[in-house]
Amino acid sequence: MPAAYQTTYAQRAQQIQPVVQGNDIVVPVHIHLIRESNGNSNLTLQQIQNELDSANFFYDNANLVFIECIAAEMIDDDSLYNYESSTDESYLLTNHHTPNVLNLYFANTVAINATLVCGYSWYPGGPDAAFISGTCATNGSTLAHEIGHYMGLPHTHGGTADELVDGSNCATEGDYICDTPADPGLSGLVDSACVYTGTAVDANNMAYVPDVNNIMSYSRKVCRNQFTFGQYAVINSTYWSDRTYLQFISTGANNEWVSIGARIFPNPAQDQVRILLNADAQFSRIEIFDATGRLVMMDFIQKGEQSHNVDVSRLANGTYTCKIIDERSDIIIEPLIITR
């Protein structure tokens, strides 16, 4: 975390209030997929969109949802395919960057001064961008982790000195968030069963019991699957303090958001799905059909809704077709997979 922002964050962290659940704040995203000059890539646009859906599942309790506002850009350039920040960053931010949205750049590999990393992004005050390595892009947590930094969250092992296990200095050390346990740094110290294997103790000789599932930790990537309520509060507060300029971009007579129309996540789903809607459209209902074409569920949408929850717990495992009906006779068809 940059020193200037750390001072701001440390002061703000003491005043952050819990999130009051309400309507989602839609944060616009522009995806840039960097491929070889011949168009080849080890990463597909569908994989990226699936990962963004997964990240949105984690950010739901912060009242935030990240949505593509512009059709994804394909950058076919061998010189950028294996991205190096020291030589490629300024070029991309100058020539392939959309203002007032979160730009997500996906390359085959990402390096900072020749050191390979899974990704990086900026805290408020820096560019509206995150760079993600294709080698980490589908692990379920790297994208959410980097968006976390963009929304103001430090690592759980952050701070200038060690956070004590008893939590007595939790407001001034570590990540300044008191419902995240003290974290000594988890890189290489979490096994394949997501169990912490370290033996470090704090200044009071108390053994650390860190949260190996926290998205902002350095735990094993596949183990990271949750934020705390304190982290949700920071994310929400950061939007209102630093990110309200984020806005959808309209190109010509047609707004790209209208063309996207609706998204479903998580997908595959278990018991609940959220359908993200363009409030400018006139959606009226959702119809779900099984593989035989039989209508198995219908749900109605209130005019102007930007997100709509659907309980699919009674649907059996399988692949369904979800039709989202617009009063203007437009129909958006999305596949929906139920798996438990």
N, C-alpha and C positions, 0 to 999 in steps of 0.2 A: 504494500500500500504506500503510495507517495506520501512523504512527510507532511505536505501541505494539507492533503485530504485527511490524513490520520488525525491531525489536530481538530479539524472540523467534525470528523466522525466521532471522536472521543467525547466532544462536548455535546453533540446531538444525541448520542446513545443514551445519555442519562435522562433524556426527555421524551423518548419514543414511547408511544402508547400502543396497546394491543390493537390488532386489526378488528374493525367492526365489519362483519360480513355483509356484503352488498353487491351491487352490480359490478361486473368485471370491467376493469380498465383495459382497453384494447391497445396494445403496444405494437406498432407496425414494424415489420421485419422485411428486409430484402436479402434473399439468399444469392450468393455468388459461388458457383461451383467451378473450380479451376481444374481444367483437364489438359491432357497432352494436346499438341497442335493438331493431331489427327482426330480429336474428339474422344479418345479413349480415357477411361477413368476407372479406378477400383471402387468408386463410390457412385451410387445412383441418386438422382433427385428424389426418388421415392423413399430411399433410406433416410435421407436428410429430413424429409417431411415427417416421416414416422418418428424420428428422434425429436423433432420439434413438438410433436403431439405428446411424446413422453415427458418432455420438459414442462409442457403446459399442465400436465397432471400434477407435477410437484408444486407449481406456482399458484394453483387454484386458491389456496387458503390465504394468499396475499392479495386476492382480488385482481390479479393480473393475468392476462392471456396474450401470448405473442403470436401474431398473425401475419402471414405474407400479404403485403399490400401491393406488391408489384411482381410480375412474373419473374421467376428466377433467371439470373444471367449466367450464361455459360461462357467462361473465359478460356479459350483454347490457346495455350501458350506454354511451350516446353520450358521456357525460362522461369515460369512462375509455379510450375506443377509441384516442385519440391521447394516450398516457400522458405525464404530466409528473411527475417525481419529487417536486418541491417541494410539490405539492398532492395527489397521488394515492397516494403510497407508503404513508403511514400508514393511509389508509383500507383499502387492500387487505391490509396486514399485520394489520389488526385484524379485518376482516370476511370475508376470503377467504384464510385461511392455515391450513394443517394443521401441527400441531406435530410435531417429530421426524422430518420428512422434508424433502427438497429441493423447495421450491415453485418451479415454473417458470412465469412469467407471460409470455404472448405478446400484445402489443398491435399495433395497426396501425403506430404509430411510438412511439419511446421518446425522451424528452428529459430532460436534466439541466439544470435552470435555463435552460430554453428552447433549449438546444443539442442538436440531434438527434444521437443515438448509435446504434450497432448493438445495444448492450446494456450491462448492468453487473450485478455481483454483489458479494458480500461475502467477505472473508477470514474465517477462523475468529474468532469473537467477535461477528460481526455476525449479522443475521437469516439464516435458512435459506431464501434466495430468490435468484433471478436474474430479471431482466427482459430480454426479447428483443424487438427490433423485427421486425415482420412483413416489413419490407423487406430484412432480413438473415437471416431465420430459416431459409432454405433454401439458403444459400450454401455449406454443407458444413463451415464452421469456426467460425462465431460462437458457436453453442451450446457446442461443445467448448472454445472459448476461455474463455467465462464460467464453465463448470464448472471449468476449470483454476484460475481465481482462487479459486473456492469451495473447491477442494482445496489451496489454499496456494501456487499458482504465481504469481510475479510476471511482468511482461513481460520479455522477453529483453533489452530496453534499460533495465531498471530499475537501481536503485542510486543512490547519492548523488554518484558521480563516474564518469567514463568508465572502462569496462573496457578494458584494453590488449589489442591484437590478439595479442600473444605469449602471453597467458594468465597472465602472472606475477601478476596481482592478481585472478584469476577467482574466488577464494574469498571476496573481500571487496567486490567491485564487480559491476556488472551485475546478473544474477539470482542470483549466488552459486553457480551451477551450472557446473562447469568443462567439461562436454562440450557446452555451447551456445556457439558462437563469439561474440566481442565484437560488439555490435549498436549502431550509432549512432542507431537510430530509422529505420524503413523506410517511414513513411507518405509516399506519393507517389514513392517511389524504387525501385519494382519494376514492370517493364513487363509487357505482356500475355503475354509468353513466360516469365514468372517469372524474369527476370534482374535483378539488382541494378544500378541505373544511377547510384548515388551515387559521389562522389569524395572523401568525407571521410577524414581520416587521424587517428590517435590522437596522444597526447602524444609518442610516439616517432617520429612521422612515418611510421607504417606504415599502409598502406591497409586499410580494413575489408573483410572477406570474410564477411558475415553469412549466416545460414541463412534464406533467403527462404521455406522450407517449414515453418518452425516455427510451430506453432499459437499460441504465446504471443507472437509478434512482431506488428508492425504492418504486415506485408507485405500484398500484395493478397490479399483473402479467399479467392479460388479457388486460390491457390498454397499455402495452409497445410494441410498434411496429415500432420504427424508431431510426436511428442515425442521427446526423447532419453531414454536410460536413466537419466540423472541426474534428469530431470524425473519419470520414472515413480517413482523412489525417493522424491522429495519428495511426490508424490501419495499413495503408499501410506503413508508415514510420517505425513502429515497426518491420514489417516483414523484411524490408531491413536492419535495424540496428541490429536486434537481432535474427531473425528466419530463415535466409537463409539456415541453416543447415538441415532444414526439407526436407526429401527426401523419395521417394518410396523405399520400401523394396522388393527385388526379392528373392523368396524362391526356391532354386533348379533351374530346367530348365524352370519353368513357373513363370512368374511374375503375382502376384495376381491381379494387376491392369488390365491386359489383360482379366482375367476371369470375372471381373466386367463389363468391356466393355463400358457401357454407362449408364447414369442416367438422368432422366427428373425432372425438378423442375421449378416453384412450381407445385404440383400435389396433389389435384385438382388445375386447372388453370382457368384463366378468359380470358385474351386477348393475353398474351405472355407466351411462355415457353422457357426455356433454356435447351438444351441437352448437357450434359458434355460427352466428348468423349476421349478415349484413343488415343493419337496422333500416337502411334505405329501401330495402326490398319489402315485399308485402306477403311474407310467408304466412300460411294459415294452418298447416298441419303436417305431420310426419307420418308416413306409412311404412311399415316394415313387412317385407315378404320373405317367406322361407324359400328353400331351393326349388320347390315345386311351383312357385309362383303364388302360393296361398297367402292372403293377407293375415298376419298373425298379431299385429299390433297397430294401433293408431293413437296419436297424441296431438293435441291442438296447441298452437303457438299464439301467444298474445301479440298484437300488433306492436312493432317497434322493439321486440326482444332482441338482444344481442347474443344471448346464450340461453340454452334451454336444456334442462336435465331430463333424461329419460331413464326410467327404471326398467332394465331388461333382465332382471333376475329370474323371471319365469320362463325365459327363452332357453331352449336346450342348446348345447354346444353345436356349432355349425356356422355356415356362411349364409348371410342374409343380404337382401337388397333394401336399402333405406332410400325412400323417395321423399324429398322435401318439396312440398307443393307451394307454389307462389300463386296468389290470386290472379295474376296476370296470365295464367296458364303456363308459366314456365315450370319445369320440373328439374330438380337437381337430383341425380342418382349417385349414391355412394355405396360401396360395399361395406358391410359390417360383419365382423367375425366375433363370435362368442366362444370363449374358451375358459375353462376353469380347472 
